[in-house]
C-alpha cells in the first residue's frame, strides 16, 4: 500500500549524495531493494512528516528558516535498522549539536505557526537517518548490512538544501538552498 503525505527533507551536496546513491545502486544490483529508486526518492534526512498538510503553509516557514541557516556538516558513521520496522536499512549521521539544533529550530518555527509535530519528529525523540534501502525482505537484512559495511560508508559532506516533498511517488513541491545564497 502506498503511503500518502508530505515530508520536509534535508538534502546533501552532490559528492555526499553520490556516495548514498552508490549504496542504493549496489543494493539494487544485488536485488536486496530497489524501492527508493522506484519511488524516485532522493538521498535525504527526514526532518518532519505528516499525512496531510497545506504545502503553502510550510513554504513560508521553510523559506524563512533556510535563509537563517548555513550548510550543515554531516558525517554518516553507522548503519542501522529500526527494531519495530525491520524492512529499512539506513545510514546514521553523527548526531552533532548543529544537526540537533537545526532540527529543533525548525520544529520551534513550525509550532509557532500552529503545526502539530508528531511524536517521532519531536526534538526529544527524533532519530536522524538516511534510508538506503526500504522494503528489504527479512531474509536479506544481514546481507544488506554486509554490503553496506563493505562499501566503507564513513562518508562526510554537507546538507545544502531543505525541501518539501509529496509522497508516494516522491514529488518535490519546493526546495530552498541553505544560507543566503542567491536563487538562480
PALUM-883556 format. One record per residue (C-alpha): residue in one letter; x, y, z. Coordinates in pm, whole numbers, plus 50000, padded with zeros to 5 digits. Each point is the difference from the previous one (the first is absolute). Example, Ala and Ser with C-alpha at 12.3 -4.5 7.8 and 13.67 -1.06 7.14 Angstrom:
BEGIN
A512304955050780/S501375034449934/
//
This chain:
BEGIN
X500005000050000/X501365034149906/X500395024750281/X498755035149933/X501175031750162/X502615027350015/X503525000650137/X502575027250064/X503324986249883/X503605010850036/X502094994649683/X503744995449958/X502775014849790/X500614981249670/X503014980150126/X498194987350311/X496824993249802/X502024979149753/X501464979150283/X496494991850121/X498804993049644/X502934975849963/X498594980350296/X496495000549847/X501364987149670/X502074972050155/X496984988550203/X497865001649685/X502514979849795/X500054973750277/X496175000249982/X499765008050371/X497905031249943/X499095023349713/X497135017850178/X501675034250048/X501025000849634/X496494989249888/X498225027350200/X502495025549861/X501235010650341/X503175020250050/X502564993450277/X498855019850304/X499405002350373/X496315004250088/X499465028850242/X496204997750019/X497224979949841/X496225002150012/X497134982349821/X498375032949901/X501065036449981/X499435031649802/X503385003549821/X499665037949973/X499915002150381/X503414983050017/X501575018749709/X500345033350182/X501314983050316/X502614979749814/X501055029249780/X500525022650305/X501744971950189/X502384991449713/X501315035749968/X501084999650368/X501964967449965/X503404991749859/X500874967449824/X500174973750272/X502984976450032/X498914963350007/X501924968150057/X498284966449955/X501814976450232/X497634971250076/X497614975949829/X496684991250160/X496454987349977/X497035007350222/X499004972050238/X496285005549942/X500315002849623/X502624975649880/X499605007449632/X502055032449998/X503795002049987/X501515034150064/X503135020250060/X500135019950320/X501655034050015/X502105008150303/X497485019350216/X501865033150023/X498745029750200/X499585019549674/X497804972749844/X497844996750312/X499655038050036/X499125003049630/X497144975350046/X498875015350330/X499905035449853/X497914987849705/X497544983250240/X499795032050207/X499155020649690/X497334974949895/X498454998950350/X499775038249999/X497904996849684/X497724974650168/X501354969249823/X499714968350206/X503284980450023/X499444962450025/X501794980450274/X502754985549779/X501025034549869/X500065018350334/X503535011250089/X500174977550307/X499154968449805/X501155006849640/X502514975449855/X501845014849701/X500694974649726/X500444996649626/X498174969949854/X502084979249760/X497514971449955/X496294995950071/X497784969249978/X503004977350061/X498874963950048/X500904988050352/X501984971449849/X502275025049817/X500575024450290/X503354985150108/X501245000349641/X498975036549971/X502055008750310/X503024981549856/X499715018249666/X499885033750175/X502904991150230/X502104989949697/X499385034149842/X501875015450297/X497375026850030/X501525024250241/X499155028849773/X499945036950072/X498645030549827/X497405026950046/X496255004050008/X499435028349753/X496265000949919/X496744995750185/X496804991449820/X496454987350020/X498974968649815/X496684983549944/X499974961950002/X499584973549867/X501405001149730/X502335027550114/X499405034049842/X501875030850112/X497605028450081/X502815025550061/X503525002650139/X502295027550124/X503775002550024/X501315003950354/X501615033650073/X499685033149825/X500774985549660/X498375018449712/X497434978649822/X500754995149632/
//
